[in-house]
Amino acid sequence: MERMTINGNEILYHDNGQEMCTFRVIARAGASDEHDPADYGCAHFLEHIFFKGSESKTWHQITELGARLGDQNAYTTNERTCFHQSFVSEDFEAAGELVCDMLFHPMFHEDEFERERGVILEEYQSYLDDPLWFFSETAMWHYWGERSHRVLGRRQSVENMTQDRLQSFRDRHYKQSRMAFAVVGGIGRSRIVDFFSKIHPTDNFLQEPEAYSRDDKELQTAPFSFYHPGEQAIIGLVGTRVPMETDTRDLAARKILINGLGQGMHSMLFQRIREELGFCYRIRACDDEYRDRTAVIVYCQLDKKNVEKAHEEILNIFDKVRTDGFGDELLLTAKKNRYFNEADARKTSDGFGEEVFDQYDLTGTMQTLEYEREVIFSLTNDDIKMAAERFFPASDDVSFIKMTNEEEHKPEEYM
């Protein structure tokens, strides 16, 4: 792994010797940069527009060339927008030129803009109809505050979006200092240097970006409920907000805590809530990040009649882990399972790019798999207890969030 700077561009590079490669552009601009509610959805809408034509290519030519090279796609989160093109190593230059052309020289065609608005509204409705998506987006919006609104925005903001708003968002946030290029695959270093020596972003990209701003919302632990028409309820228990770890060992401890707590059939939550009590089909622990902080959330999809009993059982498990950590067998299983997942993600160029480089702007670290293994297997039960104490210091610090179809929580519309 190597980090280099060429013509002011940040380059993250890893030669894994594979013919299948990935070219990625990571823009540190996402939904949390949308300050005005009328801008909600700008980052995601703009992600779509970059595929709709450049100064030299129509949308059809972009799509055709992307498919000829391999596979192209993009995603938007609260923190970033990532564009990625997969290709075979001989096509590195063509893949890089395509992605750079889309980002540096987009065209905002009125007819394409209006058609894409319809596409995004359909995407929005498909997510509204997905209970897990609706729960996750709404629950974490409540937990982190207004800046952590849904990445797709609101229906009204998408319906009223203008090209001027999209161009303004791009002009304010798509800057060289907040972008990184990542290349993974069997591509020699000299080709990387030669290619990026010819990449000169337009003047607008060289200007200073708008300063980051975050509206902090005081953590509310009072129960919060909201409506969705699905028959099952979904509950979420979210611990306290913790500063993003700068120490690799603390980060690894968080990942092992989550793994043993609720990331598989071996986990404490799965075995107790699902297997022993039969309260649910789906229960899982994960982390959620916003700017420089993170939190651990447990969510459970279940019949409404089991909500209170499951809530109590989950809190009991938090208390147990905080006090006793994991047993020896679970600790070993969680460490080996976490290492397997890490190694499995890195075995392809796309996986490496997503697992290591896309996360670099959050963690600020890039570690070899060998180093990750060393850290993971050096963790002790005391590390797990300390991690649990950080994220779940007491039951009173756990936010309880419920999604239900109970009429008392039904608004005029659930959007």
N, C-alpha and C positions, 0 to 999 in steps of 0.2 A: 504494500500500500504506500502511496506517495501523495503528498499535497504539494502543488507547485503553483506559481503565479506567472502567467504569460500575458503580456499586453494588459496587465491589470486584472485579468480574469482568473478567478480561483478555479483550479483544476484538481479534482480528486481522481486518482488513477490507480488501477490495480490490474496487473497482467497475470491472469490465472491460466494462460495457455490454451483456453478453450476457443474453438472456432465460433461458437455462438456468443455474441457480444451484446452489450447494451450501451447506449448513449443517453445520458439523462441531463436535463437542466432543472435545477432545484431553485425556485424563486421563493425567497423568504417573504412572501406576501400571501395572505389568506383572509379568511372571513373575519378574524379579529381585528383586521386593519380597516374594516368598514365602520366608520364612525357615525355616519348619518343613517338612521333607519331606512331612508330612501335608497341607500347604497347596498342594503343587505342583499347578498347574492352576486355582487359585482365580481368578486374574484372567481367564482365558479362560472358565471356567464362569460367572463373574459377567457377562461380556459377553453370554452367551446369555440369562441370566435377565432382564436388563433388557428384553428383547423379549417376556417372558412375562406381562406384565400390570402395570398401575399401579393407583393408588387409584381412578382414574376410568375406566380402559379395560381390557378383556380383551385377551389376546394376539391374538385374532381381530380386534378393532377396531384395534389398533396396526398389524397387518399390512395390513389393508384400507386404512386411512388412508395408511400409508406408500406403498402401491402407487398409490393415487388421486393422491397428490401427485407421485410420480415413482419414485424408487428409494431404498431404505434398506438399510444394511448396517453392518458394524462389523468391526474386526480387533484382535487383541492381539499385542504383541511383548514382548520382554524389558523394554523401556523404557516403553511406553505402551499405552493402549487408546483407540481412536478410533471414534466413532460418527458416521455421516454420512448425511444425507438430501439427495437431489437433488430439484429442483423448478423450476417456472417462476416468474419474478420476482413475479407477482401473489400467489403463495402463500407468500411469505416468512414471514409471521407464523404461519400454520398449521403450516408445517414446523418452525419454531423451537419453537413450543409443544409439538408432539408429542415432539421429542427431549428437551426439558427435563422434560416430564412423566415420560418413561421413566426418566430419570436421577435426578430429585429425589424421585419418589414411587413407587418400585417396590413390587410386592407379591410376597412369597415364598410362593407356593402350594405345598403339599406334593406334590400330584398332578402339577403342572407341573414341579416340581423333579425328580421321579423320572423323568418322561418325557424330560426334557432330558438327564438322566444317560445314558440309553440312546442318545440322538442323539449325544452327545459321544463315547461309546465307539465308535460306528460311525465317526465322524469320525477318531478316533484310529487305528482299524484301517486305514482307507483310507490314512492317511499312512504307517503302518508298511509297507504294501504298495508305497509309492512309494520307489524306491531313492534318488533325489536328495534328497527330504525327509529320509529317515532318515539319510543321510550328513551333510547339513548340520546337522541338529539335534544329532546325536551328536558330530560332530567339534568343533563350536564349544562344546558342553558340556564336552568334555575340555579344550579350549584355554583357555577363560575360567575354568573352575572350576564348582563346584556351583551357584552362584547363576544361572549361565547354562544351567540345565536346560531341558528341552523345555517350550515354552509350554503345550502341552496337558497337561503333567504326566506322571505315570506311570499305567499302568492301575490299579494298586492305589490310588493317591491319588484317582483319579476314582471308582472303585467305592466308596470309603469316605468321599467328600466329604459334608459335612453343611451344612444351611442356616445353622447357627450360624457355621461357618467362613466362609462367603461373606459373611454380614452383618458379621462381625468384620473381614474384609479391607476391605470397603467403608467401614466406620466409621473404620478406621485410615488409609486411603490416598486415598479420594475426598474431597478437600478443595479449597476455593475457591482456595487458594494454589498448587495443583498442577493446575489445570484452565484451559484456554483455549477460548474460543469463536471459531470462524473462519467468516466469511461471505464468499463470492466470487460475484459476478454483478452484473447490472444493477439494483442496489438503492440508492436514494439514501441518503446519510449520515443524513438526518433520520429515516428509517424505522429505521435501525440504532439510533440513540440512543433513539428512542421505545420500541422493543421491549425493549432491555436495561435501560431505566429501570424497567420493570415486573417484571424478573426478580430475585427475592429468594431465594437458596438457603436451604434449611432450616438450622436452627441447627447440626446436625451437620456440615454442609459448611463452616461458618465457623470451626470449631475448628482448632487446630494439628495438622498431620499427624504421623504417626510419622516419626522421623528416618530419613533414608536410611542404609542400612548395606550394605557390600559386603565379602564375604570374598575378599580377594585370594589368588590361587593363584600360586605361583611358576611362571614360564614354563618348561614342560618341552619340550625340543627332541628328546628321545629318540623314536624311531619308535613309533607307537601304531597297533595294528590292532584291528578289531572285526568282528563277524560280521553278514552279511545273506545270505539265501538266493539272491539274484539271481545270474545267471551272470556278469555283468560285474563287474569290480572298479571302485571309484572311489577315486582318490587325491586328497589335498589337500595343498598346500604353503602354509603360513601363515607370514608374516613376523613380525617383532617387534611388540610393542604400542607404540603411539605416542599421546601425549596428543592429544585432539581439537583440531583446528586452530581458533584464534581469528582467524587472519589469512586473509582471503578469497583471497589469492594462494596460500597454502600449500594451502588446501582445493581450489582449482582445479587445482593441480599434481597433487594426489593423483588427482583425477578423470581428468585427461589421462593420467597414468601408467597407470591401470587400463584406460582405453580403448585405448591403443596396445598395451598388453601383452596383453590378452585379451578385448576386448569387440566382436568382430565379425570378418568375413572378412578385414579389412585388418590385423588384429593380428598381432604377432610369433608368439604361441603358436599361433594358428590356422594360420598359413601354414607354420610349421615342423613342429609336432607332427601336425597333421591332413593338410595338403596335401602337404608334401614327404616325410614319413615314413609317413603312413597308419596311425598308431598308434591313432587314435580317431575317433569321430564327433562327440563333444561335449567341448569344452574352453573354459573361461571364467575370467576374473578378476573379482573383485568385492571389496567391502569389507564388514567386519562391525564393528558398534559395540556397545560395552558401557559404559554410564554415560559417563564422560568420556574414554574411550580408543577407539582404532580399530585395525584390522589389515587387511591385504590378503591375500586367499586366492585361490589358483589351484586349481581342481578339474578333474579329467579322468576321464571314464568310458570304460573300455577293457578289452580282453582281459587276463587276468592275466599272460600271457606277455610283455606289453609294459610292465609296470609299472616295472621297474628301468630300462629304457632311456628311458622317458618321464621318469622322475624325474631322471635325469642331464641330459637335454636341457633340462628346465625350469630346473634350477639354472644351466646354462650361459647361458640367456637372461637370468636374473636378473643374473648377473655382467656380461654384455655391456651391459645397460641401466645398471647402476650405473657402469660405466666409460665407456661411450660415449654413453649416452642413446639417443634415436631419430635416425634419419636425417632429413634435411630433409623428404622427401616424407611419411614416416610422421608426423612431428610436425605437419605441416599437416593431414593427413587426420584425425588424432586430435582436433585442436582444432576443426576444422569439424564432425566427427561429434558431438563432445560438445556443441557449441553447437546443432546441429540437434536433438539429443535433448532438451536443455533447453527450446528454443523449442517443440518439439512437445508436450512435457508440459504447458506452460503455456497452450496454445491453448484449452483448455476450462476451465470453472470447477472441475470435479472435479479435473482434472489440476493446475491451479494450487494448489488447496487441499492436494493430496497432496505435490506437489513442493516447495512453498515453506513453507506453514504447518505441515504435519505434522512437518517437519524442524526447525522453529524451536526446539523445546525441546532438540534435540541441538546445533545449531550456534550458536544464539543470535543469528543474523543473518538478515535478510530483504533481498535485493538485487533491484533491477530487472533485467530481462532485458538492458537496454542496458549496465548496469554489468557484469553477468556476461560479456557479449560482450567488453567492453573488457579485462577481466582475462584471459579465456581467450586472446585473441589477442596479449596482451603477453608471454605465457610464452615462455621460451627453452629451448634444450636443456639449459642449466645447471640450470634449475628442475626438469627431468625427472630429471637425474642426482642432484640433491639429494633429491628425493622418493624415488627408488629407494634412496638411501643411508639414508634414515630408516626405510623399511619393510623393506629387505633388506640390512642393513649387512654381512652375511657369510653364506656358505652354512651355517656352523655355527649361525646364529641362525634358521634356517628349520625349523619343525616339519613333520615328515612324518607324515601320517595316511592310513591305508588301510582301506577297507571291502572285505571279501572273503567268499566262501562256503567258504573253506578250513576243514576240520574242526577244525584245531588252535585256531581262534578261536571255535568254536561254544560258547556258554553253554547253560545249561539252557533259557533262553528269551531271545529277542533283543529284549526290550521295555525 
